[in-house]
Amino acid sequence: MGIVALSLSIYVNICIIFATLSVSFFFLSRNEAFSFDASYSKRVIFGVVGGAIALSIQQINGVLPRGFPVFSFTGLPVILTIMIGGWVSGLISLTIGVISIDGNIYEKMVLGLVSLTLFPIKIWRRTSSRIAMFIVFVILFYNTITFHFINNLPLNINSLIVYTLLEFLCFLIIYYALMAQKAYIKNNIMIKDFAMIDSVTNLNNRKRVDQEIVRLAAKKNAFGVVLIDLDDFKRVNDCYGHLVGDQLLYEIAEVFRGTTRAKDFVGRYGGEEFIMFIQNQDPAAVLLVCQRIRQAVSKTLFLENSQQPFKITVSIGVSMHYADEDLKKSIHQADLALYKAKKQGKNTVVMNNFVTAASDVLHK
C-alpha cells in the first residue's frame, strides 16, 4: 500500500470517528455533559451512533490490507463509545461493530477480548489520564496474542507494526480530543448554571424561575405550585441588619433543599418569597410536602452559632396546575392562597380554599 493512500485512509478514519462522536456527544449534552450515567435513551442513542461509525468505516476501508489480525479502525469507535457512554452504549456499539466486521474472525476476536476486559473493570468510571495508555496496552496485548498464536497468514511484520502504532496514535488523538470537548462542555454548563443561581441562597434565581415556568407550561401532567413567604422577615432586617437577613435566607434555603426531592424545583421568587414546583399529581401529597416544609422551618433554630439565634415561621400558598391550564394563572392562585395564609395567622398552609392550620393535629 502506498504511503499516500495509507495516510489518506487514516486521516479519513480520524475525521469520521471524531466528528461523528463529537457531534453526537454535543447533541446529547444540551442540559448536562453526556456520560455513562445519563438517561437510558441517551446512552442507547450514543451506542447506536458508535456502532454506525464502525459499520461505516468497515465499508470505506477497502484500501487497508485484508487479513490483518489487529484491532483496526473499525473497533476504535466501539472502544471510545464504551469509555464515554458506559456499558449500555458499549454493548450496543459492540454488537453492531462485531456484525459489521465482514469475514475477519481475527478482528472480531480482538475486539471482543478487549471489550470483555474493559466491561468488568467499568472503564467508563475511571478518569485518570493513564486510562488511554492502559487501553493501548490491552489492545497491543491481544494483538500480539492473535498474531503469534492464531493467525497463520504470511504478513509483513514491519507493516503490521507501523500500522498498529499509527492506529494507537489515532486512538489517543481522538480520545484526548473528546475529553477536551467534554471538559469544555462541562465548564460552559457550569458557567451557565452559575448565572442562574441566586447569590444569597444558592437556589435558582428569578431568571431561572422564569425559564422553568416556560418549560413547565408545556407539561401534560399535573403538579403542585407552591409560594412560600417568611413571616415577619422585615423585622429581622430592621433589628439585626441585612447581613443577618441574608444568612437567615441561606439557612432557610437549606431547609427547603432538605425537605424536597431532586426532581422538585425550588427557586427564590423575590425578596423573602420562594417558589416551588412539586412534581406530584396528588393534591394531598403536595399538601403533605408543604406541611413538612412548614414544620421543619418552625422547628429549626436559625443562626444557631450567632449571639442572637432565633426561630421564624413561613406562610405557604398552594395550588395544583393541570394540563391545558395557564401556569401563570396557577401561580396567581397560589399567590391568593398565600395571602389567605397570612390573614389567617401565618405559620399556615392554604391550598386554594382549603386551610390546614399550624395546630392541625393531623400534620403534627
Protein Blocks (a to p, Z undefined) as FASTA:
>chain_A
ZZklmmmmmmmmmmmmmmmmmmmmmmmmmmbccdfklcfklmmmmmmmmmmmmmmmmmmm
mmpcghiacdcfklmmmmmmmmmnommlmmmmmmmmmmmmghiaklmmmmmmmmmmmmmn
ommlpcbfklmmmmmmmmmmmmmmmmmmmmccdcdfklmmmmmmmmmmmmmmmmmmmmmm
mmmmmmmmmmmmmmmpcfklopacfklmmmmmmmmmmpcbdcdddddddehklmmmmmno
jklmmmmmmmmmmmmmmmccfkbccddfbhjbccdddddfbfklmmmmmmmmmmmmmmpc
ghklbmbdcddddddddddddehiafklmmmmmmmmmmmmmmnopaiacehjaccdfklm
klZZ
